[in-house]
Amino acid sequence: MASIGAPFRNGWLVAANSLGVATGKMMAPQSIAIGLVAVDEAGRDGELLKKVLPYAALFIIVSALVCFFGQYVWAIFGIA
């Protein structure tokens, strides 16, 4: 895979995509609504979303750092 000045491996692209999917699923309104209906708490979507957002933001930051620095560490040490 050709890239401009960045040794980005295909495995890291897959990992970044998977992390993005997991983050999106965590914050997806339809997932929250289905979960709340399953525990008889329908209509409290906004409350739960407010509680989930800080964890989702932290997850996004940590996963972005892992993907960003991981690709370079692996490239520097010749792993994968």
C-alpha positions in Angstrom: 0.0 0.0 0.0 1.5 3.3 -1.0 1.3 6.2 1.3 3.0 9.6 1.5 5.7 9.5 4.1 3.8 7.3 6.5 4.5 3.6 7.0 0.9 2.6 7.5 0.3 -1.1 7.5 -2.9 -2.7 6.3 -3.4 -4.4 9.7 -3.5 -1.0 11.3 -6.2 0.2 8.9 -8.3 -2.8 9.8 -7.7 -2.2 13.5 -8.7 1.5 13.2 -11.8 0.6 11.3 -12.8 -2.0 13.9 -12.3 0.6 16.7 -14.4 3.1 14.8 -17.2 0.6 14.5 -17.0 -0.3 18.2 -17.2 3.4 19.1 -20.1 4.1 16.8 -22.0 1.1 18.2 -21.4 2.3 21.7 -23.0 5.7 20.9 -25.7 4.5 18.4 -29.1 5.8 19.4 -30.8 2.7 18.1 -28.6 0.4 20.3 -29.3 2.5 23.3 -33.1 2.5 22.6 -33.1 -1.3 22.1 -31.1 -1.9 25.3 -33.4 0.4 27.4 -36.6 -1.3 26.0 -35.1 -4.7 27.0 -34.8 -3.6 30.6 -38.1 -1.7 30.7 -36.6 1.8 30.8 -37.9 3.1 27.5 -37.9 6.8 27.1 -34.7 7.5 29.1 -32.4 7.5 26.0 -31.1 11.0 26.6 -30.0 10.2 30.1 -28.1 7.1 29.1 -26.5 8.8 26.1 -25.2 11.6 28.4 -23.7 9.0 30.7 -22.1 7.1 27.7 -20.6 10.1 26.0 -17.6 10.6 28.4 -16.6 6.9 28.1 -17.0 7.0 24.3 -14.8 10.1 24.1 -12.1 8.5 26.2 -12.4 5.4 24.1 -12.0 7.4 20.9 -8.9 9.3 22.2 -7.2 6.1 23.5 -7.9 4.1 20.4 -6.7 6.9 18.2 -3.5 7.2 20.1 -2.9 3.4 20.0 -3.5 3.3 16.2 -1.4 6.4 15.5 1.6 5.5 17.6 1.3 1.8 17.2 1.8 1.9 13.4 5.0 3.8 13.8 6.4 1.6 16.6 5.7 -1.5 14.6 7.3 0.1 11.5 10.4 1.2 13.4 11.0 -2.1 15.0 10.1 -4.1 11.9 7.2 -6.0 13.5 4.5 -7.2 11.2 
